Amino acid sequence: MRTAYLTATMAGLALSAGTAQAQAYQCRVPDKPIAVPRITPDGPARSMPVTGYTLALSWSPEHCKGKETHAGDAVQCSGQNGRFGLILHGLWPEGGNGRWPQWCPTPRAPSPALVRQHLCTMPSARLMAHEWAKHGSCMTRHPEAYFKVSQILWDSLRLPDLDRLSRQENRNAGSIRQAFTARNPDWKPEQVGVQLNARGWLQEIRLCYDKNFMPARCAPTQYGARDSARAKIWRGR
């Protein structure tokens, strides 16, 4: 996908974007220089036409469970730079039939300045470098365009209060979908994926888009847990 097309499409969406409700509580970008790690592909390069997109929103308290002292997760999990709820995991191009393009060859990587700009939405330099190399490189030639598109989509959302939902009884995956669509009336439950881990704890909300970045019905691999699946939400310590 060409950078010009991405920019024009997302500029149109930005005109109708709602007020951002970023769940980054007292986020503070580190004062020290930010190092952007080199990323080694974990699979083969794969090119194919893009049929749609997934915007993955990770539930940070679950990701950070037991990682509070991990150096690689310090910004997101140590508490020294704020406390996070939902964070942007990544924007993934889809290829249909359970396949997706990945690891498209690119000599470019996010600059430290670009990472710093988006760190309160996506609080990990390693995560940003990985998402660009694996997914963004198959969408556009420039990491700046990839993260601009991701930020516009993020800013168009009103995020549900999952901390409050975690205190309610009889929660299931359908409760999470309902909480999201209540805050975002343009979205339908079948367009909202819910990923639970093997123990039933919420890991991610995955939003499904068509190739024009409009909400679309999720494929089974995107949809995740059925509405009736019991869901637990970790609030952190």
N, C-alpha and C positions, 0 to 999 in steps of 0.2 A: 504494500500500500504506500502511495506516495505521501510525503510530508505535507504537500500543499493541500491534498484532499483531506487529510486528518485535521489540519488546522482550520480549514473552511467549515468542515462538518461540526467540529467542536465549538467554533465561534458561534454558530447558530444555536447550539444547545446552551451555551453560556447565557444567552439572552433570556432564557426561561428558567435558569437555575434558581433553586430555592436558597434560603440562608443556610450556610454550613453549620452543622452541629457537631463539630469535631470533638471526639471524646478524648482529648489530651488535656489532662488536668494539670495546670501549672507547668506546662511543658517549657523546659529551658534547654536551648541548644548548648552543648558543651563549649566552653571557651577555648579549649585546646584545639590544635589543628585536627581535622578529620582525615583519616587515611581511608582510601577506597581500595579494598582488596582485589587481587586478581582472581577471576573465577574460572574454574576448570569445568568444562561441560560434563554432565553426568549421563549423557546419552548422545545418540547420533544427531547430526544436523538433519532437519527435515523441512522441506519447503512444499507448500500446497496453497491453493486459494483459501482465503479467509471467508468463512460463512457467518461468523458472529463473534461475540466476545463474552468473557466472564470477568466480572469485577469481584475479586475475592477480598472480603473484609474479615480479618482475623480477630478473634476475641482474646485480647492480650493477657488477661489474668490466667487463662488456661495455658497459653504458650509459656508464660513466665513461671509456672509452678515448678519449683525446684531449680530454677535458673537464676535466682536472684543474685548470685555471686559469680556467674559466668562472665568472663571479660567480654566475650563476643556479643552478649546480650545486655551490656551495661546500660546503654541509653534507655532501652525499653523496660528492663526488668529490675534494675538496682533501686529505683525510687529516687535516685539523686537528680534525675532530670525530669521528674514529674511522674504521674501515674496515668496509665492508659486504659481505655475501654476497648472499643472497636478501633482497629488501625487498618490501614490499607496494606494488604498483602501483595496484591499485584493485579495488573490488567492483562488478561490472557487471550490471544486470538484463538479461535476455534476453527477446525476444518471439517466438522461434520463426521458422523458415524464413529464417534468416540475417538477421533484423531485430531491432532493439532500441529501447526508448524512450530518448530523450536530450533534454538541454537543456530540461527542464520548467521553466516560469517560476517563479522564486523571488526574493524580495527578500533572502534570507539568504545569509550567507557564513560560513566558519569564523572564529572569533575567534582572535586571537594566542594566547590561553591554550589553546584547543583544539588548535591547531597544535603548540604546545610540548609538550603532553601526549602526542602521537603521533609526535613527530619521529624517535624512534629506530626506529620501525617503518616509517615512510614519510618519509624524510629530505629533504623538499622542500616548502616552503610553497606554491610554485606548483603542484606536483603535487596537493597536497591540495585547494587551491582549485578546480583544474580537475576533479578526480574528483567532488567534491561537485556542482559546477555542471552537469556533463555527465551524470553517472550517479546520484548520490545524490539529486538533486532529484526524480527519477522514482520514488523508493522511499519517501521520508518527507518530512515538512515541515521537519525540523530536522537540521542538520549533526551535532549531538551524537549523535543516534540512528544516523545513517549510520556514523559512525566507531566508535561503540560496537559495532555489529554486525560491522563489518570487523575490529575488534580481537579480538572473541570468536572469530571464524572463524580468524584468524591464531594465536591462543593455543591453539587446539585441535590444531594441527599439530606434528609433529616433522619438522624440516627435514633433508633429506639433506646429507651432507658432499660438496658438489660440488667443493670444492677437492681432496679426495682422489680423487674420480672423474676429475678432469681429468688426473691423472697415470697413469691406466690406459690401456693400449693397446686398439685396436679398439673405441672407444666409438661408440655410435649413440644415436638417440632412445629406443630401447627400453631402453638402459642407464640413462638418466635416469629413465624411468618406473619401472623396477625398483628403483632407488635410493630413489625416493619411496615406493613401496608397501611396501618392506622396513621403512621407518620408520613407516609408517601402514597397518597390516594391514587396516583397515576399508575401504581404498580399493582399487579394481581398476584395472589398467592402462588400460582403455577409458574411465576417468573422469578421466584425467590427460592434459592437452594439453601438447605440447612445441613451442615456437615457435623455429625457427632462422632466422637471417638468410640473405641470398642467398649468403653465403660459408660457410655451415654452422656458424656460431658460435651457441651458446645465447643466446637473448634472454630468454625467459620460460618458466615453468611455469604453465599455466592449469588450474585445478581447476573441475570442472563440478558444479553442484548443481541439484536440482529446486527447485520453488517453495517447498518446506518446508525448504530448506537441508540436504537430505540428498544425499550423493554420487550422481551420475547419469551415465549414458553421455554422452560428449561428442558434440556434433554435429560434422560434418566441419570447419566453420569454427573450432571450438574445439580440435579434436584436433591440428591442425597436422601436423608431420612424422610419417611412418610409422616404425615401429620400426627398419626397416632403414637409415634415413637416417643417414649418418655425421655425428657431432656433435663439434664442438670446443668446449672450455670455456676461456675466457680467465681467467687467475688475477690479472691485473693486474701492475703493475711491482714 
